[in-house]
Amino acid sequence: MTSLLVKPFGIHGKVHAVTPASAGWRYVGFSLYRLRAGESAAEATGDREVILVMVEGKAAVEAAGQDWGTLGDRMDVFEKTPPHCLYVPNGEDWTATAATDCTIAVCTAPGKGGHKARRIGPDGITLTERGKGTNTRYINNIAMENEDYADSLLVTEVFTPAGHWSSYPSHRHDEDDFPRITYLEETYYHRLNPAQGFGIQRVYTEDGTLDETMAVRDGDVVLVPRGHHPCGALYGFEMYYLNVMAGPLRKWRFQPDPAVAWILARDA
């Protein structure tokens, strides 16, 4: 199995723990907790900033010395309603106690002490359509560059209808040459509806030195260290993914694959 496809190591508790060391890169970290009602998770942020995303369910959260109350009202991710999230800066800690069965994503990147703890969403997050035809998908932007919510992190959710493509036309963000392109590592946390299906994700470079095509199943994580990274939802199966990106500059600038760049020009 390719090292870019990360399977959950259980169905309960902490089921993902991607770190810069385990991924072989410098910036992005991603963990996932699946908690039963009454159970808790707690971490210190250390030198990293964190965005907690309530993927599903509800949890009472304390972080950075404050009680943030109960976060979450989306019981099934495919409800597509805006998520409840919390930003926690570096040098702090957080605790989440499940009020219902819940799924909590922990998105991390280097912190610089530039932002205070704050709620993100559901207010201010609007499901937005992007693309045309079978390239149509729906976006919940959680913390992209237009929102000054973080030092390094860029976080967004994408819902791809059955039979559609996403992160397409193929694009890459693997060079530090702003404003032409930025270097951003990226993780994809995938969910499928119905859960027993699978989707497709390809990660490849134009010179062919990296070319991996993966069948992704419900709960899988895909690492994108470089190259283009389109994904497709099979007929009959919706696809969700949570993207986490970070690099030396908190800007998202990309270059399309020349082989498909004409699609962007046509659809502009």
N, C-alpha and C positions, 0 to 999 in steps of 0.2 A: 504494500500500500504506500502511496506517495506520502512524504513527510508533510505535505501541504494540507492534507485532510486529517483533522483531529476529531476523533470519536469521543463522546462522553465516556467517562470512566465509572459510570454508575447511573442510577435513576433517582437518587436521593442524596441530599446534602450538597457538598461542593462537587460538581460533576465536570467542570472545566477549569483549568488553571494554566492559561497561556501567559508566559512571561517573556520579556525580551531574551533572556538566556535560553529558554526552551525553543523559541522561534528562530533564534540565530540572527536577531536584529537589535535595534537600539531603543525604540520608542514605545510601541504599543503593547499593552497588556490587556487580557480579557479573561474574566472568571465568570462562572455561573453557579448560582445556588438554586436548588429545588427543595423548598422547605415545606414541611407539613405544619398545619396550624399549631401554634404554641412553641415551635422550634425557633432558634435564634442563630444568626451569623454575626460575626464581629471581626473587624480588621483595623489595623493602624495603617494610615496611608504612607508613612515614611516620607521618602522624597518624591512621591508621586501624587498627582491630583487624580480624583475619582469622580466619575458620574455614575450614580446608581440608577438603573432603569428598571422600573416595575413592569416587567414583560407581561406578567399575569398575576392576578391576585392582589392581596392587601397585606401590608406590614407596617408596624409601628417602628419609626426610625428615630434614633438619637444620633447626632453627629456634631462634631466641632463644638461640644459643650451645650448644644441646644436640643430641645425636644421638638421634633418636626411633625408630631402627630402621626396619624395613619395615612400612608400614601397608597394610591392605587384604587382603581375602580373597574379596570378591564379584566374580566375573569377569563376571557379567551382572547388570545392575541389577534385572532382573525375577526374580532369585532371591529378592528381598525380604528378604534377611538384613540385620541391622543394619550400618550403614556404620562404617568407621574414619574418625575425624575428628581434627583438631588445631586447638586455639585458639592463635593467635599475637597477642600484644598489639601496640599501637602502639609505634613506636620500635625495632622489631626487623626481622629479615629471615628469609627461609626459602628453602630449596632442596629440590626434589624430583627424584629420579632414578628413572626408570621401571625397575622390575624385570621387568615385563611390559608389554605394551600397556596403557595405562590412560587413564582420564578423571578429571580432578581439577577440582572446582569450587572457586572462590575467592570466598568470601562476605565482604563488607567493609562497615564502617560506622564512624562516628567513634569513636575510642578515647579513654579517659580515664585509662588507666594503672591501672585498678582490679583487674585480674586478671592472673595469671601464665600463661605457656604451660602447656598441659596437653592430654593426650589426652581425647577425647570418644568414647565407644563403642569397640568394640561392646557391652561390658558396660554394663548400665544402660539400653540402648535396647531396647524390646520392641514388636514389631509389634502395634498396637492397632486393633480394629475400631471404626468410628464410623458412625452413620447407620442407616437402616432401608430395607428393600426395595431399589429401584434407586438409592437414595441411599447405599448402603453403600460405604465405602472403608476403606483400611487405612493407618495412620499410623506412621511412625518419627520420634518427636520427638527431635531432635538437641540443640537448645538453645532451649527455650521458657522462659517466665518462671519456671516452677517450679524450673528448674535455674539456679543462680547461676554461670553459666559465662562471662558476657560483660558488657561495659559497655552496649552498644547492640543487639547482634545478636539476632535471633530466627530460628531456622533449623529447618525440618522437611521430611520427605519424605512424599509421599502416593502410594499406589497405588490407582488407580480401575479396577475390573473393566470388561470390555467391556460396553457398553450401559448403564453407570451414569453418574450425575452426581456432581460433586464441587464443593467450595467452595460448597455449596448446602444449605439455602435461601440465596439471595443475601444478602450482607451487605457492609457497608462499614466502614472504619476510617480516616476522613479528617478528623476534627476532634480538636483537642486539648482535650478536656473530660472528663478522668478524674474519677470512675470510670464515667461514662456511656459514653464512647467515647474511644479514643486515636487519634492521628494516626500512621499507619504506612505508609510507602511499601513497595512489594512487587514482587518479580520472581518469575516462574514459569519454570523451566527444564523443558521438556517432553521426554519420551521416549515412544515408542510401540512396541508389540509386537503384530504384526509392524511393522517400521520403515517400510514403504512406505505406511502408512495416514495418517490425519489425525484430529484431534480438533477440538472447537469450544470457543472461549472468548469470552465476551462481557464487555465492560467498559462500564458505563453508570451514569449518575446519574439520580436520580428525576425531575429537571426536564428531562432530555433534552439538556442542554448537552454531554454526552459520551455517545456511544452507538456503540460499535464491536463488531462481531462478526467473529471471525477464525477461519480454518481454520489450526490449528497442526499443524506436521509435526515429525517426529522431529528433535530438536536445537534447535528454536526457543525463543526467550525472549519472554515477554510482560511488558510493564511495566504496573503498576497504580498510577498516581499518585493516583487518587481513585475513588470510586464502588464499585458492586457488581461482582463478577468471577467468576461461576459458569463451570464448564467441563464438557464432556461427552465421554465416550468412545464412539465409534461401536460398533455391534454388530460383533464380530470383532476388536476392537483394544483391548488393555489400554493404559491411560495411566499414566505416572509423571510426577510433577513435584517439583522441589526448590524450596521457597519460601524466600526471604530477605526479612525485614522489619526495618525500623528506623525510629525517629522520636525525638522529644524525650524520651519516657518508655518504658522497656522493659517495657511492659504491653500485652497484647492484649485490647482491649475493642471490641466491634463493635455495630452496629445493623443489624437485618435490613431488607430491603426490605418496606415495609408490604404490598405486593401478595402476598407469600408468607409473611409472619410467622405466619399461621395454621398452617402446616406445623410450625413449631417447637413451637407450643402443643399440637398434636395428638400429636406424637411424644415429648413430654416424659415 
